[in-house]
Amino acid sequence: MESGLKPTYGTYIQGLCSAGCVEHALEFIRDLKCRHQPLNAYCYNAIIQRFCRNGELYEALKVLEEMKSHNISLDVYSYSILVDGFCNVGDAMTGLNLIKEMEHNNIKPSLDDMDSALKLLEEMITNNLNPIDFGFIQMIHRFCKLGVLEKDLELLSMMLQIGLSPNTYTFNIIADEYCKREHLEKALKLIDAMQCCGIISNSYTYSKIINRLCKVKKPGNTLELLPQMFKKNILPEIVHYATIVDGYAKHANPKKALRLYSKIVKAGMEPDRVTYSAI
């Protein structure tokens, strides 16, 4: 049963839309509103969907605006129907604006919505329309949260294609997610990709990888990263060394932990609490 709406109303509206009588459904729901009947997104979505199926996308968009003007809480489905519709007719700008509006309203796009957004971006670039103002970084964030990292790489490629330069922060979002999912080889390859793009990885990039290598019982591999950091003028901090010392200590290699600790002291660095706890 639809919350706050008599089941007969919802069934009737759905029935009208299924029969293709969308205008009657819209009149009926407006009459309900005039009589101060409580309404929700469920019935409006049926009308939006019917308009989209009829190819009347801008009429569907008007219904969405009407919902907002009546303070009807929109849900992910309200937007998804429209995003898919505009994607199918190649209206990239409207579709992307709807995705941005979803993010602005704290409505999380589904994976299908994000795939539609990606198609719309591709369409714009194919037609030499540069979506300069579109939130690439927000999309990268969302794909990371959905666990679809290969899409992030597509977005990076698109950014380069239209002359936008991803920065260190953009790459770090993806590197961080690779580390969380223990795709450490991919995280390391991403550092190489950054270098090829002329983007300098920073201390944060290496911190995440070092931390994850230690957690998966590979503290020895972290020592290979330290020369890279020096080469890029990224001076390892005590937190990097402390993480490695802790990794050795936790994974039954106390001798190596002590040796590294000695090197830290000789280098004039002040061991922190994590280092002392590990030793």
N, C-alpha and C positions, 0 to 999 in steps of 0.2 A: 504494500500500500504506500502511495506517495505521501510523504510527511506533510501535514497541514492542509491536505487537499482531499475532498471527498472522492472516493474511488470512482464513482460514476462520472465525475467531471473528467478525470484523467483518461478513463476508458473512452469517453465520448470524443475527446480531442484527438486521441491516438487513432480512433476509428475514422474520423473525418480526414485526417492527414493520410492514412493508409488508402482511403478511397479517392485521394487526389483533391479533396475539397479544402485546400489549405486556407483559402480566403474566408470560408465559413468558420474554420477553426480559429482564425485570428479574430474574427468578429466576436465569436463566442467567448474567447479568453479576455477580450477587452470589455465585454459586457460583465463578465465575472469581476473584473477589476473595478468597474464602476459601482458594482454592488458590494464592494469592499470584501470580497471573498479572498481568503489567503491563497496566494499562488507561489509556485516554486519553479526552479529551472526545468524540472522534468517535462512539463507540458509545453513550455516555450521551445525546448530542444526538439520536440517532435515537429513543431512548425518550421524551425530553422532547417531541420533535416529535409523536410518535404520541399521547401523552396530550393535547397541546394540540388536535390535530385531533379527538380524541374529546370535546373540551369539558371534560376533567378537568384544569383548569389548576392546581388546588392539589396534585394528585398529581404534576404536572410540577414544581411548585415544590419538593416534597419530594425529588425526584430531584436537583434542583440543590443542595439542602442536603446530600444524601448525598454528592455529588461533593466538596463543600467539606470534609466531615468526613473523607473519604478522601484529602484533599490532591491531588485530580485538578485539574489546571490548567484553569480555565474559559476559554473563548474568547468572542469577540464573538457567535458564532452561538448559544452556550448561552443567552445573555441575550436576543438578538434574537427568538428564537422565542417566549419568554415575554412580552416587552414587547408584541409584536404581538398575542399572544393576549389579554392583559389589556386592551389598547386596544380590541380588537373587542368585548369584553363590557362595556366601560365601567367597569372597576375601575381608576379613575384613580390612587388612592393606591398600590396595589401596583405598578402599572406605573412610576410616577414613582420609587418607592423602588428599583426595579431599575435604573433609569437612574443614580440617585445611587450605587448600589453599584458599577456599572460604572466610574464616574469614580473612586470611592474605590480600586478595585482596578487603576487605570491601564489599563483596557480602554476604548479609544476607541469611543464609539458611532458607528454608521454614520449616514449621512444619513437612512435609513429609520427608524432608532431615534429620531433627533431629531424627525422628522416625527410619529412616534407620540407622543413626549413632548409635543409642541405640541398635538396633538389631545386628549391627556389633560388638559392644563391648561385647554383650552377647555371640556372636559366638566365639570371641577370648577367653573369660574366660572359656567357655565350653570346648574349645580345649587346655586349660592350656597355653594359650598365654597371658601374662600379658601386657596390653597396658599402660605400665608405663609412656611413654612419651606423651600420648594423653592428650589433654587439657580438663580434667574433669571440671575445674572451668569455662572455656569458655563455655562449654556445659550447665553448670548450669545457667550461665548468660543468655544464649540464651533462654533456656526453661522458665526462669523467664520473659523475655521480651515477650515471646509468651503467657505467662499466663498459662503454663501447669506445675504447681508446683509438681504434683504427679510424674512426670518424674524426677524431681530433687531428690526426695527421693529414686527413683530407682538407680540413679547415686551414691548417698551417700552409698547405700547398696553395690553397685559394688565396690566402692573404698575400703570399709572395707573388702570385700571378697578377694580382691587381695593384701591386706596388706598395702594399702595406707591410711593414717590417715587424714581425713578431719580436717582442723583447724578451729579456731574461725571465721576467715574471710569467709570461705566457708559457714558455717552455717549462718553467718550474712547476706549473700546475700539472702538466702531464707527467713530468718526472716523479712528482710526489705520488701520483696515482699508480704509476708503474711500481714504485717501491712498496706501496701499500699492498699491491697484489703480488709482490715478490717476482715481478718480471725484471730482474736486475740487469740481465743482458740488454734488454730493450732500453732501460734507463741509461746505461752506459753508452749505447749507440746514439741515444738522444743527445748526449753531451757532444759526441762527434758531429752530429747534425747541426748543433748550435754553432760549432766552430766553422763548419762549411758555410753557414749563413752569415758569418762575421759577428755572431752574438757571443758575448763572453758569459760563460757560466760563473756563478758566484758561490760564496761560502755555503749558502742555503742549499744549493743543488747538491754539493758534495756531502753536506751534513746528513741529508736524507738517505743517500746511498750508503754512506759509511754506517749509519745507524741500522739500516736494514740488513746489510751484510753481516754485522755482528749478531743480529737477532737470529739469522739463519745459520749461525755457527761457522761463519767464514771470515773471522777477523783478519786472517792472514791476507786475504784479497784486498783489504782496505789499504794496506801499506803500498800497494801498486798505485793507488790514487794520489798519495801524498806528493810524489814527484811531479805529477800532472798539475797539481795545485800550485806548486812552486813555479813551474814553467809558465803558468798563466798569471803569475804575480798575485795569487790568492794565498796568503799566508795562513797555514793551518793554525787554528786557535786551540786553546787548552781543551775546549769541549770536544774537538775532533779526537785528540789524543786520549782524552778520558774515556770516550766511547770505545776506542780500540782496546785500551787497557782493561776496561770492564768486560769487553767481549772475550778476551783471552782468559781472564780470571774465571768467568762463568763457564767457559767451555774447556776446562781441565788443561789449561796451558799456563800455569802460574809463572814458569820461568820466563816465558816471552813477555808476560805482563810486567814482571820486575825489570826486565831489560829495557822495555820501552819507558817505564817509569824513570829509570836512571837517565835515559836520554833526555827526557823532559826536564829533569832537574838540572842536568849539565847545560842544557840550552838556556837556562835562566828563567824558565817558565814556572809559574806558581801553580802546583797541582791543586785541583779543586776538590770539593767534597766527594764527588763521584769517583775520582781517582783514588783518594785515600780509602774510601769504602771498599773498592775493588781489591786494593792491596791488603 
